[in-house]
Amino acid sequence: MHDLEQQIKDGSHRRGFFHRIAALSALGLFGLATPAQAQPAPSEGPNWPGQLKGRHKQVFDVYSINDGFPLGFTNNFLTPNGDTGTAVLIFRHQGLPYALNHSIWAKYKVGETFKIIDPETKAPAVKNPWFQPKPGVIANPEATLDRLAARDAVMGVCGVALRGQSRRLAENANVAPDEAFKEFSANLITPNVTILPSGTWGLNRAQEAGCTYCAGG
């Protein structure tokens, strides 16, 4: 009986000792960093989309080309709201080509790869069909990238998709993946398109800035 009582006491002491060690470690008194201390605070990324004007704000999640409908949705939001509406567009996933200028479409065979037909030529697009199209090509001339930009639409592009798709299309231009990424990044439709850490990051920030959500795909 004496041996059993001694084992119980010893076990209790050991449990108490380890409980005290855990408590002191949590306070950093043993030089053991907690998970929060071990990892630096993550970057907040760019200050995007910033302070949005307008009473009515909506973010359009452009995750596919969808025959130009995401731009039509954006126009349908802006038109009735007039000066009180602000649109935010995020080009990500299969919707990335919207953000690329004509030179990238031509050099990297964007239309052929993504199976996008130019409504003007009825052939695989060798230029961005929704950026500065000829009059009459797009049914609604207000539902184009340049017209939406002129109406102060805020635009962002997913940095993950930008890197991934540029690497995918690098072979089309016989260039190295890193070179393709640099060229894609330098040839967006307008300098006002912000490269975001990711498209989903941008959707979160836009909604935190007061936007409602619209699926653009």
C-alpha positions in Angstrom: 0.0 0.0 0.0 2.8 2.3 0.8 4.4 1.9 -2.6 1.0 2.7 -4.3 0.5 5.8 -2.3 4.0 7.0 -3.2 3.4 6.4 -6.9 0.2 8.5 -6.8 2.1 11.3 -5.0 5.0 11.1 -7.5 2.5 11.2 -10.4 0.7 14.2 -9.0 4.0 16.0 -8.5 5.1 15.3 -12.1 1.7 16.6 -13.4 2.0 19.7 -11.3 5.5 20.3 -12.5 4.6 20.0 -16.2 1.5 22.2 -15.7 3.8 24.9 -14.2 6.3 24.5 -17.1 3.5 25.0 -19.6 2.2 28.1 -17.9 5.7 29.7 -17.6 6.4 28.8 -21.3 3.2 30.5 -22.4 4.4 33.6 -20.6 7.7 33.4 -22.5 9.7 32.9 -19.3 11.6 29.9 -20.6 12.6 31.5 -23.9 10.1 29.3 -25.8 8.2 31.4 -28.3 4.5 30.9 -28.7 3.2 30.3 -32.3 2.2 34.0 -32.5 5.7 35.1 -31.4 7.4 32.7 -33.8 5.6 34.0 -36.9 5.9 37.6 -38.0 2.7 39.5 -38.6 1.5 38.8 -42.2 1.7 41.7 -44.7 -1.5 43.6 -45.2 -0.8 43.9 -48.9 -1.5 47.1 -50.8 -3.9 49.7 -49.5 -6.6 48.5 -51.9 -9.2 49.4 -53.0 -8.8 52.4 -50.7 -11.6 54.8 -49.8 -14.4 54.1 -52.3 -16.7 57.0 -53.3 -20.4 56.7 -53.9 -23.2 55.5 -51.8 -23.6 52.2 -53.7 -20.6 49.9 -54.0 -20.4 46.5 -55.6 -17.5 44.2 -56.4 -17.7 42.0 -59.5 -15.9 38.6 -59.1 -14.7 38.1 -62.7 -13.5 34.5 -62.5 -14.4 33.6 -66.2 -14.7 35.3 -69.5 -18.4 34.3 -69.9 -18.7 36.0 -73.3 -18.3 39.5 -71.9 -21.2 39.3 -69.5 -19.2 40.3 -66.4 -18.7 43.7 -68.1 -22.4 43.9 -68.9 -23.2 43.2 -65.3 -21.0 46.0 -64.2 -22.6 48.4 -66.7 -26.0 47.4 -65.5 -25.0 48.3 -62.0 -23.4 51.6 -62.8 -26.0 53.0 -65.3 -29.0 53.3 -62.9 -26.9 54.4 -60.0 -25.1 57.2 -61.9 -22.7 59.3 -59.7 -23.8 57.4 -56.6 -22.4 54.0 -57.8 -18.8 52.6 -57.6 -17.8 49.4 -59.3 -14.9 47.2 -58.4 -13.8 44.5 -60.8 -11.4 41.6 -59.8 -10.0 39.6 -62.7 -9.0 36.1 -61.5 -8.9 32.5 -62.5 -10.1 32.0 -66.0 -11.2 35.7 -66.1 -7.5 36.9 -66.1 -7.3 37.6 -69.9 -9.6 40.7 -69.4 -6.8 42.4 -67.7 -4.2 41.9 -70.4 -3.5 44.4 -73.3 -3.5 43.6 -77.0 0.2 42.9 -77.2 0.0 40.0 -74.7 -3.1 38.6 -76.5 -1.2 38.5 -79.8 2.2 37.3 -78.6 1.0 34.6 -76.2 -2.0 33.4 -78.2 -4.4 34.1 -75.4 -7.5 33.8 -77.6 -6.4 30.4 -79.0 -5.5 29.0 -75.6 -8.6 30.2 -73.8 -10.9 29.5 -76.8 -12.0 33.1 -77.0 -13.6 34.1 -80.3 -13.2 37.7 -81.4 -16.7 39.0 -82.3 -15.2 41.1 -85.0 -13.2 38.5 -86.9 -15.1 35.3 -85.8 -11.7 33.7 -85.2 -9.6 33.1 -82.1 -8.9 36.5 -80.7 -5.4 38.0 -81.2 -6.3 41.2 -79.3 -8.4 41.9 -76.3 -12.0 42.1 -77.8 -13.3 44.1 -74.9 -10.7 46.8 -74.8 -11.1 49.7 -77.2 -13.1 47.7 -79.8 -14.2 49.2 -83.1 -17.6 50.9 -83.1 -20.4 48.3 -83.5 -18.4 45.3 -82.5 -19.7 45.1 -79.0 -23.5 45.3 -78.7 -23.4 47.7 -75.8 -20.4 50.1 -76.2 -20.6 51.0 -72.5 -19.9 47.4 -71.5 -16.2 47.6 -72.5 -13.1 47.8 -70.3 -12.0 51.2 -71.5 -15.5 52.7 -70.9 -15.8 51.2 -67.5 -12.4 52.5 -66.6 -13.5 56.0 -67.7 -16.4 55.7 -65.3 -13.9 55.3 -62.5 -14.4 51.5 -62.0 -11.7 50.2 -59.7 -9.8 47.2 -61.1 -7.6 44.6 -59.6 -6.0 41.4 -61.0 -5.1 38.2 -59.1 -1.4 37.9 -58.7 -1.6 34.2 -58.3 -3.5 33.8 -61.6 -1.2 36.3 -63.3 1.9 34.1 -62.4 0.2 30.8 -63.1 -1.3 31.8 -66.5 1.8 33.5 -67.7 3.8 30.4 -66.9 1.2 28.3 -68.7 1.4 30.5 -71.8 5.1 31.1 -71.9 5.6 28.2 -74.3 3.4 30.0 -76.8 5.9 32.8 -77.1 9.0 30.6 -76.6 10.1 32.6 -73.5 11.0 31.5 -70.0 8.2 31.5 -67.4 9.8 34.3 -65.4 10.1 36.4 -68.4 6.5 35.8 -69.3 5.4 36.8 -65.8 7.3 40.1 -66.0 5.8 40.9 -69.4 2.3 40.1 -68.3 2.7 42.3 -65.2 4.0 45.2 -67.3 1.2 44.9 -69.9 -2.1 45.3 -68.2 -4.9 47.2 -70.0 -4.3 50.3 -67.9 -1.7 51.3 -65.3 -4.6 51.7 -62.9 -5.1 47.9 -62.7 -3.6 46.8 -59.3 -1.8 43.5 -59.0 -3.3 41.9 -55.9 -1.8 39.2 -53.6 -4.7 37.0 -54.8 -8.1 37.5 -56.2 -9.8 36.1 -53.1 -7.8 38.6 -51.0 -9.1 41.4 -53.2 -12.7 40.2 -52.8 -12.3 40.2 -49.1 -10.8 43.7 -49.0 -13.5 45.1 -51.4 -16.3 43.8 -49.2 -14.6 45.1 -46.1 -14.6 48.5 -47.9 -18.3 48.3 -48.2 -19.0 46.5 -51.5 -21.8 44.0 -52.0 -20.8 40.9 -54.1 -21.8 40.0 -57.6 -20.6 36.8 -59.3 -19.2 37.8 -62.7 -18.5 34.4 -64.2 
